[in-house]
């Protein structure tokens, strides 16, 4: 598991809050070019894991490294060139235009304005939101907002950096999206997870994880209870144990990945 | 028209409006001075025209109108820029620069100077009296803000929500202090406190301006320099951090700069409400929330509007003078209510 080339590595992560163990001895790694899905019931610790990785939540034990270097040893600016984070929801309530919101993703960069606008356009195109460019952000629907923020995060880590491999952390990026855009979002993430970018995404939909992820991690009560390829992890047994849900797992007739029928 | 073009246009427009307002402000008063004469006097002052030593206008301009106008520019722009910064920091367009306790603390400081200073067994010279009010107002405002910041800050960082509540609590404490001072004050002190709390640009003099202008200009430039950080903050503190901002440092800078700026403004001109609240709002309605344009535009519009309010204050009950805080409240409050109504209708 301790891949030498990992762009994101978590070792023995333990988080405690108010006497409650939120995460217990979690170890994982994401390699460039890899897409890792994190599954788990509500309150299992998925978001805690994300927040510990991004430095928003202090952890008691363990080590988080970004590109072979402890994550808190990066300067905020250098880190921003490598690590793009999409939170579950945003509280933005100022009437920026969509273009301005995505342009905020370019805050860490010293690129020219023309270049930034080009990237903004390309990022919006990727998430099928270019037609929203001039719209008022606050007047968008929940799903449109979610795509705009994804475009913002993509614009942030758009170009390869000399500092190292990039990492995308997406926390439930599909929660407000219609099925077509759920697939589009994960295809975009998949596309980004090329040779130079590692992607870790929290999902609730078994089939989206099965279809797009290289590896699936399952978290339950703050512990990593299963990890492996979708074929290894998405079994009726694991899903029953973790989600208390009886399912049938088949092979997807077209894609060959596991197909979970609830 | 794209927003950015609109923003540029607005900045140009305000850049023209402000000098015009300054000219009007110099021209307006018990003696109306023609613009040609103002220009002549100003040019003479920088050595570009022959001075006219016998001119009465020159005396009025140099001793009274020009310092007053410059004070209006400094105070108006500072209040507006600080207001925009606080609305960004608190991610709330209804925040005003007083939200971090600076106004209530300054009021208490000024009250202490007026009442306790007046109760000293010996009489202070007038100069010292005036300065003690300014200095204590500044100390009170800055001190209250530091207290609010301390309460809101833990090892994990500064909680903006806690600061908001702490600001309310400190405001209530200051209010109790002011009440006590009111209770023990005599009639003259009461009158002084009341006038101070309604603000005035009447105390303008060259000494004050030369002493404070460099700081107030620098503070504004530093705040305007935080525009990109403020934009990122509007997304939320975590998001700003993900975008590479040192959020705790940014918050501390914004709070300190605002406390210093508003503290200086209040110590020079007393309490002037609504400028810090309404001006950024007004600018945002035209060009949106991008602080790279919002901050400089607020600076210019704040200065222009305060000059306008001061002209009204000087003219409307001439030869007497209305406290400027009354004018800004009379103009600002209805405007603010109309904003609220508009927003309410938009939400439905």
Interface residues (C-beta under 8 A of the other chain):
Chain A: X54 X55 X56 X58 X76 X77 X78 X79 X80 X81 X83 X84 X85 X87 X90 X91 X92 X93 X94 X95 X96 X97 X100 X101 X104 X105 X107 X108 X134 X156
Chain B: X2 X3 X91 X93 X156 X228 X231 X232 X234 X235 X236 X238 X239 X241 X242 X243 X244 X245 X246 X284 X288 X289 X290
